[in-house]
Amino acid sequence: MFEGTEFGVAEENMQSRIRGLLLMALANKYDYMLLNTGNKSEMATGYCTLYGDMNGGLGTINDVYKTEIYDMARWLNESYYDDEVIPLAVIEKPPSAELRPDQKTLTVFRNTMFLIPFSIIISKSSFQQKKLPSKDLILQQ
């Protein structure tokens, strides 16, 4: 299908879309509700795949920032379960779409790619106070 072309975003997004297709098919077949896993940080920055990880009939964490999700995971381990039910490696793992090896978070603005540390993108205060990252944190490719 893509013979003679470089591996890129089209192929990367296929993985998410195939996963979304299979999960939606299972939900439809067995009369289940597929929960959307997108959070407020991802939705606000467009760091998601249409017909892929955006699939689902209910977005239980769509209004929760990613930093708050990490905080909730830590709280569940420390205060609710009093055990490491959610592995610390999962909580501390740098965010990635995991669609190719060593993938970094890229944000695309009008065909220009900027590498922005995801900690800035997902920061609640950055959104609410409308703070933008300083120029030295943005590397234009």
C-alpha positions in Angstrom: 0.0 0.0 0.0 2.8 2.4 0.9 5.5 0.8 -1.2 8.3 3.1 -2.0 7.5 5.6 0.7 9.1 6.3 4.1 7.5 5.0 7.3 5.6 7.8 8.9 2.6 9.1 10.7 0.1 7.2 8.4 1.6 3.9 9.4 2.0 4.9 13.1 -1.7 5.9 13.3 -2.8 2.6 11.8 -1.8 0.8 14.9 -4.0 3.0 17.1 -6.9 2.8 14.6 -6.7 -1.0 14.2 -6.8 -1.3 18.0 -9.7 1.1 18.2 -11.6 -0.8 15.5 -11.1 -4.1 17.3 -12.2 -2.7 20.6 -15.3 -1.1 19.1 -16.2 -4.3 17.3 -16.0 -6.2 20.6 -18.0 -3.6 22.4 -20.7 -3.7 19.7 -20.8 -7.5 19.5 -21.1 -8.1 23.2 -23.2 -5.0 24.0 -20.4 -3.4 26.1 -19.5 0.3 26.5 -16.0 1.1 25.4 -14.4 3.7 27.7 -12.4 6.4 26.0 -8.9 6.7 27.6 -8.2 10.3 26.5 -7.5 12.9 29.1 -7.9 16.7 29.2 -4.2 17.3 28.4 -4.2 15.0 25.4 -7.5 16.4 24.0 -6.3 20.0 24.5 -3.1 19.5 22.6 -4.5 17.1 19.9 -2.2 14.3 21.1 -4.6 11.6 20.1 -5.7 9.6 17.1 -9.1 10.1 15.5 -10.8 6.7 15.1 -8.0 5.3 17.4 -7.5 6.1 21.0 -10.3 8.6 20.8 -12.8 5.8 20.3 -15.3 5.1 23.1 -18.8 5.9 24.2 -17.8 7.5 27.5 -14.8 9.6 28.4 -14.4 9.0 32.1 -11.2 11.0 32.4 -11.8 13.5 29.6 -12.0 16.4 32.0 -9.0 15.4 34.1 -5.5 16.6 33.4 -2.7 14.0 32.9 -0.9 15.4 36.0 -4.0 14.8 38.1 -4.2 11.2 36.8 -0.7 10.6 37.9 -1.6 12.2 41.3 -4.6 9.9 41.6 -2.6 6.8 40.8 -0.1 7.7 43.5 -2.9 8.4 46.0 -4.6 5.1 45.2 -1.4 3.2 45.9 -0.5 5.2 49.1 -3.8 6.0 50.7 -6.5 3.7 49.3 -4.8 0.3 48.6 -1.7 0.9 50.9 0.1 -1.2 48.3 1.7 -0.7 44.9 -1.3 -1.8 42.9 -0.4 0.5 40.0 3.2 -0.1 39.3 5.5 2.9 40.0 7.1 2.2 36.6 3.8 2.9 34.9 3.3 6.1 36.8 6.9 7.4 36.2 7.2 6.2 32.5 7.6 9.2 30.2 4.4 9.6 28.0 4.6 8.2 24.5 2.2 7.1 21.9 4.4 4.0 21.6 3.9 3.8 17.9 7.6 3.5 17.1 10.8 2.9 19.1 12.1 5.8 21.2 9.2 8.0 20.2 9.2 11.5 21.7 6.3 13.8 22.2 5.9 16.1 19.2 3.4 18.9 18.7 2.7 20.1 15.2 1.7 23.6 14.5 1.0 24.5 10.8 3.4 21.9 9.4 6.2 23.0 11.7 7.2 20.6 14.4 8.2 21.7 17.9 9.6 19.4 20.5 7.9 20.5 23.7 8.6 18.7 27.0 5.3 16.9 27.8 5.5 18.0 31.4 4.8 21.5 30.1 2.0 20.4 27.7 0.2 18.5 30.5 0.7 21.0 33.2 -2.6 22.2 34.7 -1.2 25.6 35.5 0.1 26.1 32.0 -3.5 25.7 30.6 -5.3 27.6 33.3 -2.8 30.5 33.5 -2.2 30.5 29.8 1.6 30.3 30.3 3.6 29.3 27.3 6.9 27.6 27.5 9.9 29.8 27.2 11.7 30.0 23.8 14.7 28.1 25.1 12.4 25.0 25.8 11.2 24.9 22.2 13.4 23.4 19.6 12.3 23.9 16.0 13.1 21.0 13.8 
